[in-house]
């Protein structure tokens, strides 16, 4: 089963089909010899994502040798571009699938077997995507000993590292912080745009190294920068390319790609900079397309507004295929867009004989880590670092004789008028005019393209050798010092200290930048007398909760602007933590705002948001679908068509409820007004029959007839070709699947492995909720908690005794501690704490709550319960009888009983395995 670092090239070839570049092989050997993760100073296009392969191979090698492990169990690959999180995740998934399906005895199989050693489970590697959403935190990793690659954005990782995970419950925050900050390697791609996170993580590491127990000190988070300009500590050693890379047949072509850059001052085409860029981009496209080696162009704008103006202008043409890419997009829409035919073509490489040219209009989301290659590039003027990254998407493989690029200045010469980059973009433009040809009209562009400035990783260092680059880039943000006292205050998660220091300055620097909020849209939020029916809004959100696939991260200030001034210009960019182009102004006390719903995580309830001050950073906000603001390509920030309600389609869920309500159905199925009225009538008719409980028709027959009727309406509505953002097929598949369920019941306890549950609303018969039958066989629906298989579990269908549960959790925790190679004293402490973690449940009032408020049932139990087997919603409903005042902190009830309440004495610690 043995293998050595010398086998790494063979492993990469077995998994990916190609051998690593010389710098990748050299880096692996350097880490293997020294244990030091040096910062990577490697040009774009040379495969920095391969750090994933390097890390897992070294981890497997150390696990196979049986020596003391120094390679962390978890790799966090962080980029502040949402689209890149998806691409890095796909790289990790490729490795995961190769390991899972490797044959025994092969090199890949031996690596997989070595990775199974830490966890003792069948899965060698987990690939987790952390890109926002609202339920990520509770179920993202099966155990702390599972090797895993977690791809993330700056906000998602950084907030969890600092015990303030966005959209996570207080009880999960210490767990997330431990997983993110212990036995972890943090790799920050293009770190020049994430310096605050690098600095903060490095400060955390320094504090961890002073831990009283030396074993904790050596397990602190390790930090590696994947950028030539963004080391948190400039004194840190770096790893760079060598002559072997320059002479490599593949790497050498990439390093010497003939990218020729031309400048175009188009600021006089229109007063509005977005319209000026759109007009110039179209003219540049017409000049470029006959000249480029492949029929694929990239058009990159600085803001979503400019990208959309360009997309709208080019959409009027029928001679090109067009795609819009922005990072601020709902997860489900993003998945659909990335899996579209055009994007699959782009990722695989565009054919020279493609019928129509493909034009990709994008924001900064494609600057970093996206493995695409354009034959021509049109970019809005930006800071030097951003332009260099954009040029890295042009002829990425160096396969063309030449590849033209045009940088367009669309804003007036005033540096402050340049969106996002300001004076840095102006200084970069002035510097480039000294080297690159400059044109002011489309007629002269073709002649200039062939004489463009050659910019590639070989020529760029020469061009910038005598240049003061400080003015060419956006100034580094002021980064606050992370004091130990502040870090200690963040470790207090329940209750949270008041006041509580925000984490945003430590992730993005000190600025006026607002944090993001998670926004989602629902189409079943009724009004009462022209005003929101807040009680029903909250009830419906509690009934069908939010999920990551339907949310999008929007700066809090931008959402306030959209709800108060929906026609105002949207200057949102795709950079996390970018200062708002508009200076903050004092909020008007009674400024009118379109009403919304906000989740209050302190009181665990949905509450009205009626003023700008109610839109708080880090919160979850629900908007009615008719507000608009989002389409198939992402956030628009402007009024328009209603937003499709995706609540019924959570990712990776086979038991999601389906709302039979004309509002969601009409948007999903593309119903016109007449069809929507017909659907409402059919649902109302069926609901009234079910509410009446008449015996002439069975519940199953009524629901089957209703589903048949809706499927018929869907077929009639689906007459045109599929369009981006269309969910008609998904809705048809869902309704057809529900139709296959052979039995339905309306009783609260009627759901089983063969019977679905129909939930009626007596106050609104035009709405029906269908919950499918429970999964069959070994598949068990579980809530968040410990899965102890035969010994214990978090099953929704059976009760678990408190003593049994305590022993099972103690055994599992001790096993984790042993596999993590903790000292015997720490193993004993973990086991004792795990045994006692639920001792407060022994209290009579807690037992009464677990019995749905039935005190007699609680008193007649043979033994105290840890889990009742009830649906968690029913337990929550019973959690606030008169003896339990609303708002009582959970720790005050759960842990109010003293140690002696537990059955039996503290556990005798087990002896750790060697």
C-alpha positions in Angstrom: 0.0 0.0 0.0 3.1 2.2 0.1 3.7 5.2 -2.1 6.0 8.2 -2.0 6.0 11.8 -3.1 7.8 10.6 -6.3 4.5 9.0 -7.3 2.6 12.3 -7.4 2.9 12.9 -11.2 1.4 9.4 -11.8 -1.4 10.1 -9.4 -2.3 13.4 -11.1 -2.3 11.7 -14.5 -4.5 8.9 -13.2 -7.1 11.4 -11.8 -7.0 14.2 -14.4 -5.5 12.7 -17.5 -2.4 15.0 -17.6 0.9 15.3 -15.6 1.6 18.2 -13.3 3.7 21.2 -14.2 7.3 21.2 -12.8 6.4 23.8 -10.2 3.6 21.7 -8.8 5.8 18.6 -8.4 8.5 20.7 -6.8 6.1 22.4 -4.4 4.8 19.0 -3.2 8.3 17.8 -2.5 9.2 21.0 -0.7 6.3 20.7 1.6 7.0 17.0 2.2 10.6 17.8 3.2 10.0 20.9 5.3 6.4 20.8 6.4 6.1 24.4 5.4 3.3 25.7 3.1 5.0 28.5 1.3 3.0 31.2 -0.5 2.6 30.5 -4.2 3.9 33.2 -6.6 2.6 31.6 -9.8 1.2 33.4 -12.9 -2.4 32.9 -13.7 -3.2 30.0 -16.0 -0.7 27.6 -14.5 -3.0 25.6 -12.3 -2.9 27.0 -8.7 -6.1 25.0 -8.0 -3.8 21.9 -8.1 -3.0 22.8 -4.5 -6.1 20.6 -3.8 -4.2 17.6 -5.4 -1.0 18.4 -3.5 -2.6 18.7 -0.1 -4.6 15.4 -0.4 -1.7 13.4 -1.7 0.6 14.6 1.1 -2.2 13.9 3.7 -2.6 10.4 2.3 1.2 9.8 2.2 1.5 10.8 5.9 -1.5 8.6 6.9 0.0 5.7 4.9 3.4 5.9 6.6 2.0 6.0 10.1 4.2 8.8 11.2 3.0 11.9 13.1 0.7 13.8 10.9 1.5 17.5 10.2 -0.8 17.9 7.1 -4.2 19.3 8.2 -7.3 17.2 7.7 -9.3 20.0 6.1 -8.4 22.3 3.2 -10.4 25.5 2.8 -10.0 26.9 -0.7 -11.2 30.5 -0.5 -11.9 33.0 -3.2 -14.0 36.2 -3.1 -15.7 35.3 -6.4 -18.9 33.2 -6.1 -18.6 31.6 -9.5 -15.1 30.4 -8.7 -16.3 28.6 -5.7 -18.3 26.4 -8.0 -15.3 25.8 -10.3 -13.0 24.9 -7.5 -15.7 22.7 -6.1 -15.9 20.8 -9.4 -12.1 20.2 -9.3 -12.5 18.8 -5.8 -15.5 16.7 -6.9 -13.5 15.2 -9.7 -10.8 14.1 -7.3 -13.5 12.8 -4.9 -15.1 10.6 -7.6 -11.8 9.3 -8.8 -10.9 8.2 -5.2 -14.3 6.7 -4.5 -14.3 4.6 -7.7 -10.6 3.6 -7.7 -9.7 -0.1 -8.0 -8.0 -1.7 -5.1 -4.3 -1.9 -5.6 -4.0 1.0 -8.1 -2.1 4.1 -7.0 -5.4 6.0 -6.8 -6.9 3.2 -4.8 -4.0 3.2 -2.4 -4.3 6.9 -1.9 -8.0 6.5 -1.2 -7.4 3.7 1.3 -4.9 5.9 3.1 -7.4 8.8 3.3 -9.9 6.4 4.9 -7.6 5.8 7.8 -8.3 9.0 9.8 -12.1 8.6 9.8 -12.4 4.8 9.6 -15.3 5.3 7.1 -15.8 4.3 3.5 -15.6 7.9 2.2 -12.0 8.9 1.5 -12.7 12.6 0.8 -15.6 15.0 1.1 -16.0 17.9 -1.2 -18.1 20.7 0.3 -19.2 24.0 -1.2 -19.8 26.9 1.1 -21.1 29.8 -1.0 -23.9 31.3 1.1 -27.4 30.1 1.9 -29.2 29.6 5.2 -28.8 25.9 6.2 -25.2 25.2 5.3 -23.8 25.2 8.8 -25.6 22.3 10.4 -24.8 19.5 8.1 -21.7 20.3 6.1 -19.3 17.7 7.4 -20.1 14.2 8.9 -17.3 14.2 11.4 -14.2 16.2 12.5 -11.9 13.3 11.4 -13.2 13.3 7.8 -10.6 14.6 5.2 -12.4 17.3 3.3 -12.0 20.1 0.7 -14.2 23.0 1.4 -14.5 25.7 -1.3 -15.7 29.0 0.1 -16.1 32.7 -0.2 -14.3 35.1 2.1 -17.4 36.0 4.1 -18.6 32.4 4.6 -15.2 31.1 5.8 -14.1 34.2 7.7 -17.3 34.7 9.7 -17.2 31.0 10.8 -13.5 31.3 11.8 -14.4 34.2 14.1 -17.4 32.4 15.8 -20.0 34.6 14.0 -21.0 32.4 11.0 -23.4 34.2 8.8 -26.9 32.6 9.1 -25.8 30.0 11.6 -27.4 29.4 15.0 -25.4 30.2 18.2 -25.2 26.6 19.1 -23.4 25.7 15.8 -20.9 28.6 15.9 -18.3 27.0 18.2 -18.4 23.8 16.1 -17.9 25.8 12.9 -15.1 27.8 14.4 -13.3 24.6 15.5 -13.6 23.0 12.1 -12.5 26.2 10.3 -9.7 27.1 12.7 -8.2 23.8 13.9 -6.4 21.1 11.8 -7.1 23.2 8.8 -5.2 24.6 5.8 -6.5 28.0 4.5 -5.6 28.6 0.9 -6.6 32.1 -0.4 -6.6 32.4 -4.2 -5.6 35.8 -5.6 -4.9 36.9 -2.1 -4.3 40.6 -3.1 -8.1 40.9 -3.0 -8.4 39.2 0.4 -5.6 40.7 2.4 -7.8 41.4 5.5 -8.8 37.7 5.7 -5.2 36.6 5.3 -4.0 39.0 8.0 -6.8 38.0 10.4 -6.2 34.3 9.9 -2.5 34.8 10.5 -3.3 36.6 13.7 -5.6 33.7 14.8 -2.7 31.3 14.1 -0.3 33.3 16.2 -2.7 33.3 19.2 -3.3 29.5 18.7 0.4 28.9 19.0 0.3 30.3 22.5 -2.3 27.8 23.7 -1.6 26.4 27.2 -1.7 22.8 25.8 1.0 22.3 23.2 -1.1 19.9 21.2 -3.6 22.7 20.5 -0.8 25.1 19.5 0.4 22.9 16.7 -3.1 22.3 15.3 -3.8 25.9 14.5 -5.0 27.0 11.1 -2.1 27.2 8.5 -2.3 29.9 5.9 -1.1 29.9 2.3 -1.4 32.7 -0.2 -2.0 31.8 -3.9 -1.1 35.2 -5.3 2.1 37.0 -6.2 1.0 40.2 -4.6 -1.0 39.3 -1.5 1.1 37.6 1.2 -0.2 38.5 4.7 3.5 38.7 5.8 5.9 39.9 3.0 8.7 38.1 4.8 7.2 34.7 4.2 9.1 32.5 1.7 7.4 32.0 -1.6 7.4 29.3 -4.2 7.7 30.4 -7.9 8.1 28.9 -11.4 11.5 28.0 -12.6 13.3 27.5 -16.0 11.8 24.0 -16.1 8.3 25.6 -16.3 9.4 28.1 -18.9 10.7 25.3 -21.1 7.7 23.0 -20.5 5.8 22.5 -23.8 2.4 23.4 -22.2 3.4 25.9 -19.5 5.8 27.6 -21.8 3.0 28.3 -24.3 0.9 29.8 -21.6 3.7 32.0 -20.3 4.3 33.4 -23.8 0.7 33.8 -25.1 0.5 36.5 -27.7 -2.1 38.8 -26.1 -2.2 42.1 -27.8 -3.8 45.0 -25.9 -5.3 48.2 -27.5 -6.9 51.1 -25.7 -10.2 52.8 -26.8 -11.4 56.1 -25.3 -15.2 55.8 -25.7 -16.2 58.3 -23.0 -17.8 60.6 -25.6 -20.2 58.1 -27.0 -22.8 58.7 -24.3 -23.1 60.6 -21.1 -24.1 57.5 -19.2 -20.9 55.4 -18.8 -22.8 52.1 -18.8 -24.4 52.9 -22.2 -21.1 54.2 -23.5 -19.4 51.0 -22.7 -22.2 48.9 -24.1 -22.1 50.8 -27.4 -18.3 50.6 -27.7 -18.3 46.9 -26.7 -20.7 46.1 -29.6 -18.6 48.0 -32.1 -15.4 46.3 -30.8 -17.1 42.9 -31.1 -18.0 43.5 -34.7 -14.4 44.4 -35.5 -12.9 41.4 -33.6 -15.1 38.5 -34.6 -13.8 38.2 -38.2 -10.2 38.3 -36.9 -10.1 35.9 -33.9 -9.0 32.3 -34.0 -12.1 31.0 -32.3 -15.7 32.4 -32.4 -15.8 33.2 -28.7 -15.4 36.6 -27.0 -15.4 37.8 -23.4 -16.9 41.2 -22.4 -16.0 42.1 -18.8 -17.6 45.1 -17.0 -16.9 46.6 -13.6 -20.5 46.6 -12.3 -23.7 44.6 -12.7 -25.4 47.6 -14.1 -22.9 48.0 -17.0 -22.8 44.3 -17.7 -26.6 44.3 -18.0 -26.7 47.3 -20.2 -24.2 45.6 -22.5 -26.2 42.3 -22.4 -29.4 44.1 -23.2 -27.9 45.9 -26.2 -26.4 42.7 -27.6 -29.6 40.7 -27.0 -31.2 42.6 -29.8 -28.9 40.7 -32.3 -29.7 37.4 -33.8 -26.3 36.6 -35.2 -24.6 35.6 -31.9 -25.2 33.4 -28.9 -25.2 35.4 -25.7 -24.6 34.5 -22.0 -24.6 36.8 -18.9 -22.5 35.8 -15.9 -22.7 37.6 -12.6 -21.8 36.3 -9.1 -24.8 37.7 -7.4 -27.2 35.0 -8.5 -29.4 32.4 -6.7 -27.8 29.1 -6.4 -30.4 27.2 -8.3 -30.3 29.7 -11.2 -26.5 29.6 -11.2 -26.5 25.8 -11.4 -28.9 25.9 -14.4 -26.8 28.6 -16.1 -23.4 26.8 -15.6 -25.0 23.5 -16.9 -26.4 25.2 -20.1 -25.2 24.1 -23.5 -23.2 27.3 -24.1 -21.4 27.2 -20.8 -20.5 23.5 -21.2 -19.1 24.4 -24.6 -17.1 27.2 -23.1 -15.6 25.0 -20.4 -14.7 22.3 -22.9 -13.3 24.7 -25.5 -15.1 26.4 -28.4 -14.8 24.7 -31.8 -13.5 26.7 -34.7 -16.4 25.8 -36.9 -19.1 26.8 -34.4 -22.2 28.1 -36.3 -22.6 31.3 -34.4 -20.1 33.2 -32.2 -20.5 32.9 -28.5 -20.2 36.1 -26.5 -19.9 36.0 -22.7 -20.8 39.2 -20.9 -19.6 39.1 -17.3 -18.5 41.0 -14.2 -15.4 40.4 -12.0 -16.8 37.0 -11.3 -14.7 35.5 -14.1 -11.4 37.3 -13.2 -10.1 34.6 -10.8 -9.9 30.8 -11.1 -12.4 30.2 -13.8 -10.9 27.9 -16.4 -12.2 29.5 -19.6 -10.4 30.8 -22.6 -11.6 33.6 -24.9 -10.2 34.2 -28.3 -10.8 38.0 -27.9 -11.4 40.2 -24.9 -13.2 43.5 -24.4 -12.8 45.0 -20.9 -13.9 48.1 -19.1 -11.0 50.1 -17.8 -10.0 48.9 -14.3 -7.1 48.8 -11.9 -3.9 47.1 -13.1 -4.3 44.0 -11.0 -7.9 43.5 -12.2 -6.9 44.0 -15.9 -4.1 41.4 -15.5 -6.5 38.9 -14.1 -8.9 39.5 -17.0 -6.2 39.1 -19.5 -5.6 35.7 -17.9 -8.9 34.6 -19.5 -7.6 35.5 -23.0 -6.0 32.6 -24.9 -5.4 30.9 -21.6 -3.5 28.0 -23.2 -1.4 30.1 -25.6 -2.7 28.1 -28.5 -3.4 31.0 -30.9 -1.0 33.0 -33.0 -2.4 36.1 -31.5 -5.4 37.2 -29.4 -6.7 40.8 -29.3 -7.8 42.6 -26.2 -9.5 46.1 -26.1 -9.7 48.1 -22.9 -12.4 50.7 -23.1 -12.6 53.9 -21.0 -16.3 54.7 -20.9 -16.4 57.1 -18.0 -15.3 60.8 -18.1 -11.7 61.5 -17.4 -12.5 62.4 -13.8 -11.0 59.5 -11.8 -13.8 59.6 -9.3 -16.3 58.7 -12.0 -14.8 55.3 -12.8 -17.0 52.7 -11.1 -15.4 50.5 -8.4 -11.7 51.3 -9.1 -11.7 55.1 -9.2 -8.2 56.8 -9.3 -6.4 53.4 -9.7 -8.2 52.8 -13.0 -7.3 56.3 -14.1 -3.6 55.9 -13.2 -3.6 52.5 -15.0 -5.0 54.1 -18.1 -2.4 56.8 -18.1 0.4 54.2 -17.7 -1.0 52.0 -20.5 -1.1 54.9 -22.9 2.7 55.1 -22.8 2.9 51.6 -24.3 -0.3 50.5 -26.0 -1.9 52.1 -29.1 -4.9 54.4 -28.4 -7.9 54.9 -30.6 -11.0 57.0 -30.3 -13.3 55.5 -32.9 -14.2 52.0 -34.2 -12.9 52.8 -37.7 -9.3 52.8 -36.5 -9.7 49.8 -34.1 -8.9 47.1 -36.6 -5.6 48.6 -37.6 -4.7 49.1 -33.9 -5.5 45.5 -32.9 -2.5 44.0 -34.8 -0.1 46.5 -33.3 -1.4 46.0 -29.7 0.9 45.8 -26.7 2.0 42.2 -26.0 1.1 41.4 -22.3 1.8 38.0 -20.9 3.6 36.6 -17.8 6.9 36.9 -19.7 6.6 40.5 -20.8 4.7 41.9 -17.9 7.6 41.9 -15.4 9.8 43.8 -17.9 7.0 46.4 -18.5 6.5 47.0 -14.8 10.2 46.8 -13.8 10.6 50.6 -13.4 7.0 51.4 -12.6 5.7 52.5 -9.2 2.7 50.2 -9.0 1.1 51.6 -5.9 -1.0 54.2 -7.7 -2.1 51.5 -10.3 -4.1 49.5 -7.8 -6.8 50.1 -5.3 -5.2 51.0 -2.0 -5.0 48.1 0.4 -7.8 48.4 3.0 -6.9 49.4 6.5 -6.9 46.2 8.5 -7.7 46.4 12.2 -5.5 44.6 14.7 -7.1 41.5 16.1 -6.6 41.7 19.9 -6.8 38.6 22.1 -9.5 40.2 24.2 -11.7 40.7 21.1 -11.1 37.1 19.9 -12.0 35.9 23.4 -15.3 37.9 23.3 -16.2 36.3 20.0 -15.9 32.8 21.6 -18.9 33.7 23.7 -21.7 32.6 21.4 -24.7 32.0 23.6 -25.6 34.6 24.7 -23.8 36.9 22.4 -22.1 39.9 24.2 -23.8 43.2 23.9 -22.4 45.2 22.2 -20.9 42.7 19.8 -18.0 43.7 17.5 -18.9 43.1 13.8 -16.5 40.7 12.0 -16.7 42.5 8.6 -13.7 44.9 9.2 -11.5 41.9 9.9 -12.6 40.2 6.7 -12.7 43.3 4.3 -10.9 46.0 6.1 -12.1 49.3 7.6 -14.4 51.0 5.1 -18.0 52.1 4.6 -18.8 48.8 3.0 -22.0 47.2 4.3 -22.2 43.4 4.8 -24.4 41.3 2.6 -27.9 40.1 3.4 -29.4 36.9 2.0 -32.5 37.7 -0.1 -35.1 35.3 -1.4 -38.5 35.7 -3.1 -41.8 34.1 -2.3 -45.1 34.3 -4.4 -47.5 33.0 -1.7 -47.4 36.0 0.7 -51.0 37.3 1.0 -52.3 40.8 1.7 -55.1 41.8 4.0 -56.9 45.1 3.0 -53.9 46.0 0.8 -51.4 45.5 3.5 -49.2 42.5 4.3 -50.8 39.8 6.3 -47.8 39.5 8.6 -49.1 36.5 10.5 -49.6 34.5 7.4 -46.3 35.6 5.9 -44.5 34.3 9.0 -46.6 31.1 9.2 -45.8 30.3 5.5 -42.1 30.9 5.9 -42.1 28.7 9.0 -44.0 26.0 7.1 -41.7 26.0 4.1 -38.4 27.4 5.3 -35.7 29.0 3.1 -32.9 27.0 1.5 -29.5 28.0 -0.1 -30.7 27.4 -3.7 -33.2 30.3 -3.5 -31.1 32.9 -1.9 -28.7 35.5 -3.2 -26.2 37.7 -1.3 -26.8 41.4 -1.8 -25.1 44.4 0.0 -27.4 45.6 2.7 -27.3 49.2 1.5 -28.2 48.1 -2.0 -31.2 46.2 -0.9 -32.4 49.2 1.2 -32.0 51.4 -1.9 -34.0 48.9 -4.0 -36.8 48.8 -1.5 -37.0 52.6 -1.1 -35.9 53.8 -4.6 -36.4 50.9 -7.0 -35.5 53.0 -10.1 -32.2 54.2 -8.7 -28.9 53.2 -10.4 -27.5 49.9 -9.1 -23.7 50.2 -8.7 -23.2 46.7 -7.2 -20.1 44.9 -8.3 -19.1 41.3 -7.8 -16.3 42.0 -5.4 -17.0 41.1 -1.8 -16.3 44.0 0.5 -16.1 46.6 -2.2 -16.9 50.1 -0.9 -20.2 51.4 -2.2 -19.9 54.0 -5.0 -22.3 56.2 -3.2 -21.2 57.6 0.2 -23.4 56.6 3.1 -26.0 59.1 4.1 -28.0 59.4 7.3 -31.1 57.3 7.1 -34.4 59.1 7.2 -36.3 58.2 10.3 -39.5 57.5 8.5 -38.3 56.8 5.0 -41.0 54.9 3.1 -39.9 51.3 2.2 -41.7 48.5 0.5 -42.5 46.0 3.3 -40.5 42.8 3.6 -40.0 39.9 6.1 -36.8 39.4 8.1 -35.6 36.5 10.1 -34.7 37.4 13.7 -32.1 34.8 14.8 -32.1 36.0 18.4 -35.8 35.2 18.9 -36.0 32.5 16.2 -38.9 34.0 14.4 -39.9 35.9 11.2 -40.7 39.6 11.8 -41.8 42.5 9.6 -39.2 44.8 8.0 -40.9 48.1 7.3 -38.1 50.6 7.3 -34.5 50.8 6.1 -33.1 50.2 9.6 -34.8 46.8 9.6 -32.5 45.6 6.8 -29.6 44.5 8.9 -26.3 43.1 7.6 -26.1 39.3 7.9 -29.9 38.8 8.0 -32.3 36.8 5.8 -34.9 38.9 4.0 -37.9 37.7 2.1 -39.5 39.7 -0.7 -42.8 39.1 -2.5 -42.1 37.9 -6.0 -43.8 40.8 -7.7 -41.1 43.2 -6.3 -38.8 41.7 -9.0 -35.0 42.5 -8.6 -33.8 39.1 -10.0 -34.0 37.2 -13.2 -32.5 34.1 -14.7 -29.0 35.6 -14.7 -29.0 37.1 -11.2 -29.6 40.3 -9.3 -31.0 43.2 -11.4 -31.7 45.8 -8.7 -34.5 47.2 -10.8 -38.3 46.6 -11.3 -39.3 44.0 -13.9 -41.0 40.6 -14.2 -41.9 38.7 -11.0 -39.2 36.5 -9.6 -39.8 32.7 -9.9 -40.4 31.2 -6.4 -38.0 28.3 -5.9 -38.9 27.3 -2.3 -40.1 23.9 -3.4 -36.8 22.9 -5.0 -34.1 22.7 -2.3 -30.8 21.1 -3.3 -30.2 17.5 -2.4 -33.6 17.0 -0.8 -36.0 14.1 -1.8 -38.7 14.9 0.8 -39.3 18.6 0.1 -42.9 19.8 0.4 -44.7 21.0 -2.6 -47.1 24.0 -2.4 -50.1 23.6 -4.7 -50.8 27.3 -4.8 -51.5 29.3 -8.0 -48.8 31.9 -7.1 -45.8 29.6 -7.2 -47.3 27.3 -9.8 -47.9 30.1 -12.3 -44.3 31.4 -12.1 -42.8 27.9 -12.3 -45.1 26.7 -15.1 -45.3 29.9 -17.1 -49.1 30.1 -16.7 -51.0 33.0 -18.2 -53.8 34.7 -16.2 -56.5 32.3 -17.4 -54.5 29.2 -16.7 -53.6 30.5 -13.2 -57.4 31.1 -12.5 -58.1 27.5 -13.6 -55.4 26.1 -11.4 -56.8 28.1 -8.4 -60.3 26.8 -9.0 -59.0 23.2 -9.2 -57.0 23.5 -6.0 -59.9 25.2 -4.2 -62.3 22.5 -5.3 -60.0 19.7 -4.1 -59.3 21.4 -0.8 -63.0 21.9 0.0 -63.7 18.2 -0.7 -60.8 17.2 1.6 -62.0 19.6 4.3 -65.5 18.3 4.1 -64.3 14.8 4.6 -67.0 13.2 2.4 -66.8 9.5 1.9 -67.8 9.3 -1.8 -64.3 10.0 -2.9 -61.1 8.9 -1.1 -58.3 11.4 -0.1 -56.0 9.6 -2.5 -58.4 9.9 -5.5 -59.0 13.6 -4.8 -55.3 14.4 -4.8 -54.6 12.2 -7.8 -57.3 14.0 -9.8 -56.0 17.4 -8.8 -52.4 16.4 -9.8 -53.7 15.1 -13.2 -55.6 18.4 -13.7 -52.5 20.5 -12.9 -50.3 18.3 -15.2 -52.8 18.9 -18.0 -52.6 22.7 -17.5 -48.8 22.5 -17.4 -48.7 20.7 -20.7 -50.9 23.3 -22.3 -48.8 26.1 -21.0 -45.5 24.6 -22.1 -45.9 25.3 -25.8 -42.7 27.3 -26.5 -39.0 26.4 -26.4 -37.3 26.4 -23.0 -35.7 29.7 -22.0 -33.1 30.6 -19.3 -34.8 30.6 -15.9 -37.6 28.3 -17.1 -38.6 25.7 -14.5 -41.5 24.1 -16.3 -39.8 20.8 -16.8 -38.8 20.7 -13.1 -42.4 21.4 -12.0 -43.7 18.7 -14.4 -41.3 16.2 -13.0 -42.2 17.1 -9.4 -46.0 16.8 -10.0 -45.5 13.5 -11.9 -43.5 12.1 -9.1 -46.1 13.1 -6.5 -48.7 11.3 -8.8 -46.8 8.0 -8.3 -47.4 8.0 -4.6 -50.1 5.4 -4.1 -51.7 6.7 -0.9 -52.4 10.1 0.6 -53.7 11.1 4.1 -54.6 14.4 5.8 -54.1 13.1 9.3 -51.2 14.6 11.2 -49.7 11.1 11.9 -50.8 9.6 8.5 -47.4 9.9 6.7 -45.5 6.7 6.3 -43.1 4.9 3.8 -46.0 4.5 1.4 -48.4 7.4 2.3 -47.9 11.1 1.7 -49.3 13.8 3.9 -51.6 16.5 2.6 -51.8 19.6 4.8 -54.9 21.8 4.4 -55.5 25.4 5.3 -59.1 25.9 6.4 -58.7 29.7 6.1 -57.4 29.5 2.5 -58.8 26.6 0.5 -56.9 27.7 -2.6 -53.7 26.4 -1.1 -52.6 22.8 -0.4 -49.3 21.5 0.8 -48.1 18.0 -0.2 -45.4 16.2 1.7 -44.2 13.0 0.0 -44.0 9.6 1.6 -41.0 8.9 3.9 -37.9 7.4 2.2 -38.0 3.6 2.0 -35.5 1.0 3.1 -32.4 2.2 5.0 -32.9 5.8 4.2 -34.0 7.6 7.4 -35.0 11.3 7.7 -32.8 12.8 10.3 -32.5 16.1 12.1 -29.2 17.7 12.9 -27.4 15.7 15.5 -25.3 12.6 16.2 -25.9 9.6 14.0 -25.0 6.6 16.2 -26.4 4.0 13.8 -27.7 1.1 15.8 -26.8 2.5 19.2 -28.5 5.8 19.0 -29.7 8.4 16.4 -31.6 11.5 15.7 -34.4 9.7 14.0 -37.8 11.4 13.7 -39.6 8.1 14.2 -38.4 6.6 17.5 -37.7 7.8 21.0 -34.2 7.4 22.5 -33.5 7.1 26.3 -31.3 9.8 28.0 -28.9 7.3 29.5 -28.5 5.4 26.2 -28.0 8.7 24.3 -25.4 9.9 26.7 -23.3 6.7 26.5 -23.6 6.7 22.7 -22.5 10.3 22.3 -19.6 9.8 24.8 -18.4 6.8 22.8 -18.6 8.6 19.5 -16.8 11.7 20.9 -14.1 9.6 22.4 -13.6 7.8 19.1 -13.3 11.1 17.4 -10.7 12.3 19.9 -8.7 9.1 19.6 -8.7 9.3 15.8 -7.5 12.9 16.1 -4.6 11.6 18.1 -5.3 13.8 21.1 -3.5 13.0 24.4 -5.2 10.7 26.8 -6.1 13.5 29.2 -7.9 15.4 26.5 -9.7 12.2 25.3 -11.0 11.7 28.8 -12.2 15.3 29.1 -14.0 15.1 25.7 -15.6 11.8 26.7 -16.8 13.2 30.1 -18.2 16.3 28.5 -20.0 14.4 25.8 -21.6 12.1 28.4 -23.0 15.1 30.3 -24.0 17.2 27.3 -27.7 16.6 27.6 -28.0 16.2 31.4 -30.4 19.1 31.6 -33.0 17.1 29.7 -33.6 15.2 32.9 -35.6 18.1 34.3 -39.4 17.3 34.5 -40.4 20.3 32.5 -38.1 19.4 29.6 -39.5 15.8 29.7 -42.9 17.3 29.5 -41.9 19.3 26.5 -40.6 16.2 24.8 -44.0 14.6 25.4 -45.8 17.5 23.6 -46.8 19.1 26.9 -48.4 16.0 28.3 -47.3 15.9 31.9 -49.0 12.6 32.7 -47.2 10.9 29.8 -43.9 12.4 30.9 -44.3 11.1 34.4 -45.2 7.6 33.2 -42.1 7.2 31.1 -39.9 4.2 32.1 -36.8 6.4 31.8 -36.0 10.0 30.9 -35.9 10.7 27.1 -33.2 12.4 25.1 -35.2 12.3 21.9 -38.9 11.9 21.7 -39.4 10.6 18.2 -41.7 13.6 17.5 -41.4 16.0 14.6 -39.2 18.9 15.7 -41.9 21.3 14.8 -44.3 19.7 17.3 -41.6 19.9 20.0 -41.0 23.6 19.3 -44.8 24.2 19.6 -44.7 22.6 23.0 -41.6 24.5 24.1 -43.5 27.5 25.5 -46.3 26.5 27.8 -47.0 28.9 30.8 -44.2 27.3 32.8 -41.7 28.1 30.0 -41.8 31.9 29.2 -41.3 32.8 25.6 -37.7 34.0 25.0 -36.2 31.9 27.8 -32.7 31.0 26.6 -32.4 27.3 25.7 -29.3 27.0 27.9 -31.3 28.1 30.9 -33.8 25.3 30.5 -31.7 22.5 29.0 -28.9 22.8 31.5 -30.8 24.0 34.6 -30.6 20.5 36.2 -27.5 19.8 38.3 -25.0 17.0 37.6 -26.6 14.4 40.0 -29.8 14.4 37.8 -28.1 12.1 35.4 -28.6 8.4 35.7 -25.4 6.8 36.7 -22.0 8.3 37.5 -19.6 10.1 35.2 -18.1 7.7 32.6 -14.8 6.0 33.1 -12.6 7.3 30.4 -11.6 4.8 27.8 -7.9 4.1 27.1 -6.9 5.6 23.8 -5.8 3.3 21.0 -2.2 3.4 20.1 
